[in-house]
Amino acid sequence: MDEMALAAQSAVMGLPLSAMQRAQFEAYLALLLDWNARLNLTAVRQPNAIRERHFFDSLTCALVTGDLNGRALIDVGTGAGFPGLPLKILYPELRLTLAESVAKKTDFLLVVAAELGFDDVVILAERAEVLGQAEAYRARYDWAVARGVAEMRVLLEYLLPLCRVGGQALAQKGENAAQETAVASEAITILGGGSPQITLAPSPPERPHYLVVVPKVKATPAAYPRRPGMAGKRPL
C-alpha cells in the first residue's frame, strides 16, 4: 500500500485525508524506518507494509469510534504509537494519551509527537495496571484502546478501569476475536462491562482483523486492575 493507496482506502471508509494529514503519515513513516534500524519498534519493515498493517489498520478503529475530536482516548501498550497516533492524525482535536511501559519506545513517541506538531499528546512510560489505580487516569477516558497486547480477559482488566462509565474499551483482534471475547464474558461482567460488539474491519482475507468494543456500564470494583503481572498470571 503506497501513499496514494492509503489515502484512497481511507477515503473508501469515509475518512478522507487532507494533504497535511498525508504528509504527517509520511513523516511518521520516515521516523519509524529510521528508529527501527536502532530500536526494534516493529517487525514490519517495508514502507508499503507499514502503511497497510500499521497506519491503515489503526485508522479502521474510526469505523466503530466515530469522530474522536474532543474525546479522551488512551492507547495502552501503544508500542510505536498504534493505533493512537494515526487516530490523532485523523482527528487533530483528539485528547490522546499514549501508555507504553518500555521507556525507549516512549522516547520515540516523544520525537514523533513533536515532529507531527502534537504538543498536547500525553506520553506515559508506565504499566496499565499502575495507571488504572491512579486517580489521574482511572475512569477518565471515553475510549481505552489496545492492539494485540494480551488475550481478552487480561486486556480488559487493563482497559475497562481506565474508561469512564459510558465510555468504551476497544480491542483490535485477529481471527480468534470471537472465541476470546466469549471466554472473557465473566471478566467483562466483573470489570463493569456490558455486551460486546464485534465488527469485521477491512483487511485482506488471509489476515482477518476485528474490532471488539465493550461498553463500560458500571464502575469497575476498586480491586481491579490487580498489581502488575497478576492479570496475566491469573486471568479473570
N, C-alpha and C positions, 0 to 999 in steps of 0.2 A: 504494500500500500504506500504509494508515494504521497507527496504533499497535497497534490490536487485530488487524489482519491480519498484522502482523509476528509477533506473539505466536502467532497461530493457525497460521501457516505453519511457524514454528519447532517448534511442538508436533507438527505432522504429521510432521516429520522425526525425532521422538523427542527433541526438545531443548526442553522446556518452559521458559518464562521466568517467574521469580518477579516479584512486584510491584516489588521493589527493582531487579531487572535491567531491567524495562520503564522504570522511572524513570531509570536510568542511560543507557539509549539515548536517551530524550527530552532529558536534559541534554546529552548528546553532540551531538544534532541541533541544539539551540539554539546551542551554541558554534560549531558548524560553519557555521551560517547567518550568525551574527554576524561571524565572522572572514572568511568568504568574501566579504563585502562589501568588505573591505580587502585581502585577500590571496587570490590565485586558487588555492584549495585543490582545487576540483573544478568541472568544467563542469556537473555535475548540481546544480541549484539549487532544485528543488521538493521540499518535505519528503517527500511520498509516494514520489517517485522516489529520494531519498536512502535512505529505509528499504529500498526494494526492491533498488537497484543497488549500494549500499554495505553496509548492515547485513546484509540477508538473504544476499546473495552471499557475504559474509565468513563468516557462520555455516555455510554449506554445507560449508566446509572440514572441519567436525567429522564429516561423513559418512565421511571417509577417515582422519582422525587418531584418532578415538575420544576418550575422556576425556583431556584435557590437564592436569588438575590434577596438580601436582608435576613436570610435564615442562618442559624448557627449550626455548623456541622463539624464533627470531629472524626478524623480518619485515623483509626487505630492500627498500629503496626504498618505504617504507611510505606516503609522502605525508601524507595526513590521518589515517593510522592504520589503513589497511585492508590485510589482514584482521586484524591483530594485536589491536587494541583490542576489536572485537566478540568475538573469541575469549576475551579476558581477562574481559569481562563475563560470558560464558557459563561460563567456568571460572576462578573467582577465584584459585585456587591455582596457575595457570599462571605459570611463571617467564619473563616476557616481556622481550625486547629489541627495541626499535624502532630501525632504522637508516635514516637519511634524510640525504642529503648537503646538502640545502638548509636552511640554518640557520633561516630564517624559519618554515619548516614545523615544525622541532623546537621552536620557541618555542610554537607552537600545541599540539603534542603534550604539552609540559610542563604547559600550562594544563589540558588535558583530563584528563590523568592525575591531577592534583591535585584537580580538581572531582569526579572519579569515586571518589576515595579510594584510588587505586593508587600508594602511595608506594614500592612495590617494583619498578616498571617502570623498566628501564634505557633511556635515550633517547640515541642517539649521532648526532651530526652528522658523519658520515664516510662515505666510499665503501666499497662492499662489497669491492673489491679490497684496500684497506688492512686492513680487518678480517680478511679471510681469511688474511692473512700475519702477523697479530698473535697472539702466544701466548695472550693472554687470551680470544680469541674463536675461533681456529681449532680445528676438531674438538671443539667444546664443546656442541653442541646436538643435542637429539633430533629437532627439526624446524627446517628453514630454509625459509621460505615467501616467495613474492612473487606480486604480482598485476600483470600487464601491464607489467612493467619492460622486458623485452627479448625477442628471439626466443630459442628454447630453447637453442641452442648457447651463446649468450652468458650467458643466465640461469643455466645450470647451472655455469658457471665461477664465478659469484658464490656460488651456494648450496652446492654439494657440499663445498667446502673447509671450510665452517662446520659441517658435520654430523659428529658422531662416527661411527665405524664401527658399524653397527647402527642409526643414525639414518636420516632420510629427508628428501629435498627435495620440496617441493610447489609446483607452479606452477599458478596459475589462468589458464586459457587460453580463447580463443574458438573459432570454427568451424575454425581451422586447427591445432588441437591435435595431431591425429594426424599430419598432414604434418610439422609442426615437430619432433615427437618422433622420427619416423622419420629425418629429416635429422640429428638430434642423436645418432644411435646411436654414432658413433665418439667424439664428445665424452664421452658417458656412460662409455664404457669407459676412456678416458684418465683421467678425473677420479675413477675409483673407484666408479662407479655400477653398479647391477645392472639387471635387466629392469624397464622402466617399466610402470606400470598407469594406464590412462586411464578415468576414471569420469565419466559424464554427470551433472551436478548439476541439481537442479530449477531451471528457468529458462524464460521464455517461448520458444516455438519460433523466433521471429524474432531471438532473442538467445541462441544456444546457449552454454553455459558448462560447461567441462570441468575436472576436477581431475586433474592429471598428477602421479603420485607416482613418484619414483626413489629406490630404497633405496641407502644407502651401504654397499658390501660390502667395500671395502678402502681403505686410506689414500690420499688424494689426493697425487700427487707434489709435492715441495716447490716446483717451478717454478710451480705454479698456486695462486691466480689470478695472472695476469701483472699488470704495472703498470697503473695506471688508464688506461682507454681502449683498451688492446690487444685485449681480448676482442671489443669492438665492431668494431674495425678489421680484425682477422684472426681470425674465429671458428674454433674447432677443427673 
